[in-house]
Amino acid sequence: MSVFVLFNGLWQGALIVGAAYLVARLIPERNAATRYALWLTTLLALAAIPIVTTVLRAGPGTHELLGAHSAFARATITLIPAGGPERYADALFVRFLPWITALWLLGVAFNLGRLFASFGRMEAIRRNARPVRGDAADVFTSDEVAVPLVAGILAPRILIPALLANTLPASDLERIVVHERAHIRRKDPVLNLFQRVVEACLFFNPWVHLAARNLSNEREAACDDRVVEEIGRHHEYAACLAALAEAHRQCIPVLTPSAFGSRSSLLARIKRLQSTQPRRLTINRGALGGIIVLFAALAFALQTLAPALAMTPSSGVTVFSPPSTSLVAASCALPNAEASVVMAAEPMRPHGLKLRGIADAVVTIAPSGHVSNVRVLHSSGNAAIDAAVVTAARHSTYRPKVTNCAPVEGSYIFHVEFKP
């Protein structure tokens, strides 16, 4: 199931990020706080929606509820005794599922290990930092950092490079401290940790990294707005950032919000600081509510597009108990026989839905003839139709496969051709 969640995250991520970009065009650049909330919600949606659409699958359930009294579809049903789905191309993917899962877990472990190492490194630097003189109890200097940053999650400190603390003009130093304090006031260390954990777990998903990059840019822009609001003279602040960026080009640990990011993002921030338009420091709650409703609606809509992964309950439903099974084993009249359909349940679909297509479901039949598992192998392209096929396959009755005079478990293809 985890592999299907990851797969759904790739194509659904494109739709989620596309919707976020459309909304971002409606939010003015001067409202960085709301734009930050947009991308934070987007990152959460990228992590949650694929899980919801794969596991819950409320959309097909709604279709089934609405179509409970629908007419029968015209369909041709065949059970293909292919000896299991391994002879189909799709089975190659199924065969590699354990390897895909193992590679993903290995990547997650590596990235989380990097995060843990970064956390340990910053904690060591944080403990060795020296407090500055004066009333700034949260500001420290360190010889182990090259740029100003916030270190720590629960009890964050502002770390200023010792060289900068001694050479930077007091006005520029004050602006840097206000920027870093804005990170602490906004709870950015905790939110940044959430961002990095999502990136570590979904490291293969380009849409996650794209959303995270926009999230980081808007976080820094929101803190820049706080500096301009409290101190003013935005042109001087832009010049300060440009000078510091030219002098210090070292990498920043991933768990430390800082006044510095990539060179391209820093240039965009400097350009943004040239604007004289008024800046909004608070989140537009109406816009945020609209964003949440949008993603909730998108999650529901994606239910109808997510691949059908219906599974029968582990206890199974007794749909057939063949009386001849023991006789076959005793008389050995048919020492080897493929499974067959005794009575096929016809799939149902809502009124007015006229589709032409093919859907295949893999049915695992226990030696007793009971259905133990059903899942879609080839989708018809419509989740409601796929769900109807799974339901029909589950409620059909079968004779099990017989090998060496004994009934055995087998997997077979429940093949349905729909005609309008």
Secondary structure as the mmCIF struct_conf table of DSSP 4:
data_model
#
loop_
_struct_conf.conf_type_id
_struct_conf.id
_struct_conf.beg_label_comp_id
_struct_conf.beg_label_asym_id
_struct_conf.beg_label_seq_id
_struct_conf.end_label_comp_id
_struct_conf.end_label_asym_id
_struct_conf.end_label_seq_id
HELX_RH_AL_P HELX_RH_AL_P1 SER A 2 ALA A 24
TURN_TY1_P TURN_TY1_P1 ARG A 25 LEU A 26
BEND BEND1 ILE A 27 ILE A 27
TURN_TY1_P TURN_TY1_P2 GLU A 29 ARG A 30
HELX_RH_AL_P HELX_RH_AL_P2 ALA A 32 VAL A 55
TURN_TY1_P TURN_TY1_P3 LEU A 56 LEU A 56
HELX_RH_AL_P HELX_RH_AL_P3 ALA A 58 LEU A 66
TURN_TY1_P TURN_TY1_P4 GLY A 67 HIS A 69
HELX_LH_PP_P HELX_LH_PP_P1 SER A 70 ALA A 71
STRN STRN1 PHE A 72 PHE A 72
HELX_LH_PP_P HELX_LH_PP_P2 ALA A 73 ALA A 73
STRN STRN2 ARG A 74 ILE A 80
BEND BEND2 ALA A 82 GLY A 84
HELX_RH_3T_P HELX_RH_3T_P1 PRO A 85 ARG A 87
BEND BEND3 TYR A 88 TYR A 88
HELX_RH_AL_P HELX_RH_AL_P4 ALA A 89 ARG A 95
TURN_TY1_P TURN_TY1_P5 PHE A 96 PHE A 96
HELX_RH_AL_P HELX_RH_AL_P5 LEU A 97 ASN A 128
STRN STRN3 ARG A 130 PRO A 131
HELX_LH_PP_P HELX_LH_PP_P3 VAL A 132 VAL A 132
BEND BEND4 ARG A 133 ASP A 135
TURN_TY1_P TURN_TY1_P6 ALA A 137 ASP A 138
STRN STRN4 VAL A 139 SER A 142
BEND BEND5 ASP A 143 GLU A 144
BEND BEND6 ALA A 146 VAL A 147
STRN STRN5 LEU A 149 ALA A 151
BEND BEND7 ILE A 153 ALA A 155
STRN STRN6 ARG A 157 PRO A 161
HELX_RH_AL_P HELX_RH_AL_P6 ALA A 162 THR A 167
BEND BEND8 LEU A 168 LEU A 168
HELX_RH_AL_P HELX_RH_AL_P7 ALA A 170 ARG A 185
TURN_TY1_P TURN_TY1_P7 ARG A 186 LYS A 187
HELX_RH_AL_P HELX_RH_AL_P8 ASP A 188 CYS A 201
TURN_TY1_P TURN_TY1_P8 LEU A 202 PHE A 204
HELX_RH_AL_P HELX_RH_AL_P9 PRO A 206 GLU A 230
TURN_TY1_P TURN_TY1_P9 ILE A 231 ILE A 231
HELX_RH_AL_P HELX_RH_AL_P10 HIS A 234 ALA A 247
TURN_TY1_P TURN_TY1_P10 VAL A 254 LEU A 255
STRN STRN7 SER A 258 SER A 258
BEND BEND9 ALA A 259 ALA A 259
HELX_RH_AL_P HELX_RH_AL_P11 ARG A 263 ARG A 272
TURN_TY1_P TURN_TY1_P11 LEU A 273 GLN A 274
BEND BEND10 GLN A 277 GLN A 277
BEND BEND11 THR A 282 THR A 282
HELX_RH_AL_P HELX_RH_AL_P12 ARG A 285 LEU A 302
TURN_TY1_P TURN_TY1_P12 GLN A 303 LEU A 305
BEND BEND12 ALA A 306 ALA A 306
HELX_LH_PP_P HELX_LH_PP_P4 PRO A 307 ALA A 308
TURN_TY1_P TURN_TY1_P13 SER A 314 SER A 315
STRN STRN8 VAL A 317 VAL A 317
TURN_TY1_P TURN_TY1_P14 PRO A 323 SER A 324
HELX_RH_AL_P HELX_RH_AL_P13 THR A 325 SER A 331
BEND BEND13 ALA A 333 PRO A 335
STRN STRN9 ASN A 336 ALA A 337
STRN STRN10 SER A 340 MET A 343
HELX_LH_PP_P HELX_LH_PP_P5 ALA A 344 PRO A 347
STRN STRN11 MET A 348 MET A 348
TURN_TY1_P TURN_TY1_P15 HIS A 351 GLY A 352
STRN STRN12 GLY A 357 ILE A 365
TURN_TY1_P TURN_TY1_P16 PRO A 367 SER A 368
BEND BEND14 GLY A 369 GLY A 369
STRN STRN13 VAL A 371 HIS A 378
BEND BEND15 GLY A 381 GLY A 381
HELX_RH_AL_P HELX_RH_AL_P14 ALA A 383 HIS A 395
BEND BEND16 SER A 396 SER A 396
STRN STRN14 THR A 397 ARG A 399
HELX_LH_PP_P HELX_LH_PP_P6 PRO A 400 PRO A 400
STRN STRN15 LYS A 401 THR A 403
TURN_TY1_P TURN_TY1_P17 ASN A 404 CYS A 405
STRN STRN16 ALA A 406 VAL A 408
STRN STRN17 GLY A 410 LYS A 419
#
